Amino acid sequence: MAQKAYSSHLQLLSDKRWQALAGFGARPLRVLWASTSTKDPDLPDTYYRGRLAAPDTIDTVPGKRCSHSPIMAAWTRASMAPDYAAAERAIAAIANAGIDVDILAERLQREGAGRFGADWSALLPR
């Protein structure tokens, strides 16, 4: 889903309509990858962040990772190679296995937004 979203974002920015707006000074929003911590204890906590690092994106990072760490520097050098066709094949395989990918995508977005909102609220002074 992330590959498809990022590929779609890049396609939008290369569209002549967007290019016309950019010519007038419009600036694009960045893709936000939120709540990307690993839920599987067998995977490293950097599993998703390393796969989502891409130019002009934003990723939330847990507090235990400081901005000057070598791992953070490696994430900023990494880059997701958008492959819309591969993303479509993977999504089709999931659908063929009987999973409703539209419901899955919506659930992932809602859960991610909910977790991000809760974390953000916890940071705000009371």
N, C-alpha and C positions, 0 to 999 in steps of 0.2 A: 504494500500500500504506500509506503514511504517513497519507493522508487517511482511509482506512478504519479504521486502527488508532486514530487520534485521535477519529474520530466514534464508534467503539465505546466508547472510554473515556468520552466525554461521556454517551453513552446509559446506561452502567453507573452513572455518578454521579447521574443523574437518576432512576434506578429507586427505587421505594419501599423496596425491601429495603436499598439502600445508605443512603438517607435515614434509615431507622430506626437503622442503625449509627452514622451521623454524629450523630444525636441523642444517642447515648451517648458521644460524644467521639471516635469513630473518625476517623482522618485518611487521605485517599487517598494512594496512591503517585503519583508524577509519572511521566509518560511520558518516557523517556530516548531522545533521538535521538543515537546515538553514531556516530563515524567518518563524519561528514558532509562530509568534504573532497571537493572536485570532482576527479574522475579525468580529465575531458576538458579538455585544456589550452586549448581555445577558450572555455571558460566561466569567469567570475570565481570566485575561491575562496569567495565568499559565496553562490553560487548556491543551494545546498540550505539553508543556515542561514536565509536570508531567507524561504524558502518553508515552513520548519518552525517558525518562531517562533510560539508560541501560549501562551496563559495556562497556567500550572501545568505547563509542560514544561521539560525540561533538555536542553541541547544541548552537546556537547563542542566546544571551540573550540581550534584549534591555538595553540601558544605564541606565535606571531608576532602574535597579536591580543590586545592587553591589555584588561583590563576597563574602562578609562576612555576607550577610543577612541570617536570619533564614530560609527564603524561599529557598534560594540557597542551604543551607545545606540539607534541606529536599529533594530537587531534586537529590542531589548526592547520597542520601541513597535509593531513589526509584529505582525500576527496572522494565523495561518492560519485561514481561514474553513472550518470543517468542512462538507463536502458529501458525505455518504455516497452519495447517488444518483449523483453525478458520479464518485466513486471506483469505484463498482460498474460504471458504464458503461465507464470506462477499463480496468478489469480484464477485463471481458467482451471488449472489443476486442482486448486482448493475448491472451486465451485463444483467440479466434476466429482469430488469426494463427498458432495452432499452438504457443503457448508454455504450458507447464504452470505456471500461476500459483501453485499450492500449492508446487511444488518451488522456483520462483523466490523466493517469500516466505521459505521456510525457508532457502534459500541466502543471501539477503540478511541474515537475522537471524544466521545462524551466522558469516558473514564479518565482519559488523559487530561481533559480540560478540568474535570472535577478535582483531580489530584493536584494539578497546578494551582487551581484556585485556593484549595485548602492550604497548600504550602505557602502561597503568597499571603494569605490571611494570617497565618501563624507568624510571619515576619513583621507584620504591621504593628505599631505600638497600640496598646489598648487604652 
